[in-house]
């Protein structure tokens, strides 16, 4: 006998959709950190999966926790597929030669403060990429403003495990970040 899924009442479904859309900017920022320029494609996968899975949401946790857990699963899967595809692509070493003179002038005219901020972000993101997936996920979720109990719920881990991984991830990140003075000539 086929299993039937009971759908929530119309008002509850509308409320859930509104809460999902309210949480979308946080998930988008998470996708940007995890996927970079492919964040839009990853978000499309997340929202598609969320719409498909929303009728089965039982309410055992907060909807935002459910969405972050779903987003983490979908985005990590997207990243694995993307990385497998990109392993077969060859990078163009002469990309700068293809830029227009106007684009090169605009880049050269960027204020020094923005350059320093961008370099700092790049160092942090490069250090994050060198962390284990478990440590990277913990830090990215924390960067999204989730507390340790919410991270534990999103990842399905005990709170003590989240706390120990958070500490280990912060130590590993600090070890991978060079001092600014080391980068100066």
C-alpha positions in Angstrom: 0.0 0.0 0.0 1.5 3.4 -1.0 2.6 5.6 1.8 0.7 8.9 2.0 2.2 12.2 3.1 -0.1 14.5 5.0 0.4 18.1 4.0 0.2 20.9 6.5 -2.8 23.2 6.6 -2.6 26.1 4.1 -1.8 28.8 6.7 1.0 26.7 8.2 2.5 26.1 4.8 2.4 29.8 4.0 4.1 30.6 7.4 6.8 28.0 6.7 7.5 29.4 3.3 7.8 32.9 4.7 10.2 31.7 7.4 12.3 29.8 4.8 12.5 33.0 2.7 13.5 35.0 5.7 16.4 32.6 6.4 17.5 32.6 2.7 20.0 35.5 3.1 21.9 33.7 5.8 22.0 30.6 3.7 23.1 32.7 0.7 26.0 34.1 2.7 26.9 30.5 3.8 26.8 29.4 0.1 29.0 32.3 -0.9 31.6 31.3 1.7 31.4 27.6 0.7 31.1 27.9 -3.1 32.4 31.4 -4.0 31.2 32.4 -7.5 29.0 29.4 -7.8 26.8 30.4 -4.8 23.8 31.3 -7.0 23.8 27.8 -8.5 24.2 26.2 -5.1 21.3 28.3 -3.7 19.1 27.2 -6.5 19.7 23.6 -5.6 19.1 24.4 -1.9 15.8 26.2 -2.5 14.7 23.5 -4.9 15.4 20.8 -2.4 13.8 22.8 0.4 10.6 23.2 -1.6 10.6 19.5 -2.3 11.3 18.5 1.3 9.2 21.1 3.1 6.0 19.1 3.2 7.9 16.4 5.1 9.1 18.8 7.8 7.8 17.4 11.0 8.7 20.3 13.3 11.1 18.3 15.5 13.5 21.3 15.3 13.3 24.9 14.3 12.7 25.5 10.6 15.9 27.6 10.3 17.9 24.7 11.8 16.3 22.3 9.4 17.1 24.6 6.5 20.7 25.0 7.5 21.2 21.3 7.8 19.5 20.8 4.4 21.7 23.6 2.9 24.8 22.1 4.3 24.1 18.7 2.8 23.0 20.2 -0.6 25.9 22.7 -0.8 28.5 20.1 0.1 27.1 17.7 -2.5 27.1 20.6 -5.1 30.8 21.4 -4.2 31.9 17.8 -4.6 30.2 17.6 -8.1 31.7 21.0 -9.0 35.2 20.0 -7.9 35.0 16.7 -9.8 34.1 18.7 -12.9 36.7 21.3 -12.5 39.5 18.7 -12.0 39.2 18.1 -15.7 39.4 21.8 -16.7 42.7 23.6 -17.5 43.1 27.1 -16.1 44.0 30.0 -18.5 47.2 31.5 -17.2 46.9 34.5 -19.5 43.5 35.7 -18.3 44.8 39.2 -17.5 45.8 39.6 -21.2 42.2 39.2 -22.1 41.0 42.1 -19.9 40.1 45.4 -21.4 42.2 48.5 -20.7 39.2 50.0 -18.9 39.0 46.9 -16.6 42.7 47.0 -15.9 42.5 50.8 -15.0 39.5 50.1 -12.7 41.4 47.4 -11.0 44.5 49.6 -10.6 42.3 52.4 -9.2 41.0 50.3 -6.4 41.7 52.0 -3.0 44.5 50.5 -1.0 42.2 49.8 2.0 40.0 47.6 -0.2 43.0 45.8 -1.4 44.2 45.1 2.1 40.8 43.9 3.1 40.6 41.6 0.1 44.0 40.2 0.8 43.0 39.5 4.4 39.8 37.8 3.2 41.7 35.7 0.7 44.2 34.6 3.4 41.4 33.6 5.7 39.5 31.8 3.0 42.6 30.1 1.8 43.3 29.0 5.4 39.7 27.8 5.7 40.1 25.7 2.6 43.1 23.9 4.1 41.0 22.8 7.1 39.3 19.5 7.3 35.7 19.5 6.0 34.4 19.0 9.6 36.4 22.0 10.9 35.5 24.2 8.0 31.8 23.4 8.3 31.8 24.3 12.0 33.5 27.6 11.4 31.3 28.5 8.5 28.1 27.8 10.5 29.5 29.8 13.4 30.3 32.6 10.9 26.6 32.6 9.9 25.7 33.5 13.4 24.6 30.1 14.6 25.4 29.3 18.3 26.9 26.0 19.3 23.6 24.4 20.2 22.2 25.4 16.8 25.3 24.0 15.0 24.9 20.8 17.0 21.3 20.5 15.9 22.1 21.4 12.3 24.9 18.8 12.0 23.3 16.2 14.2 26.2 16.1 16.6 26.4 16.2 20.4 27.1 19.7 21.8 30.4 18.5 23.4 31.6 17.4 20.0 30.7 20.7 18.5 32.6 22.6 21.2 35.7 20.4 20.9 35.6 20.7 17.1 35.2 24.5 17.3 38.2 24.8 19.5 40.3 22.5 17.3 39.1 24.4 14.2 40.1 27.8 15.7 43.5 26.5 16.7 44.0 24.9 13.2 42.9 28.2 11.5 45.3 30.3 13.6 48.1 27.9 12.7 47.4 28.3 9.0 47.1 32.1 9.0 50.5 33.8 8.6 51.3 36.9 10.5 50.9 40.1 8.5 54.5 41.0 9.0 55.6 37.7 7.4 53.8 38.9 4.2 55.6 42.2 4.0 58.7 42.5 1.9 
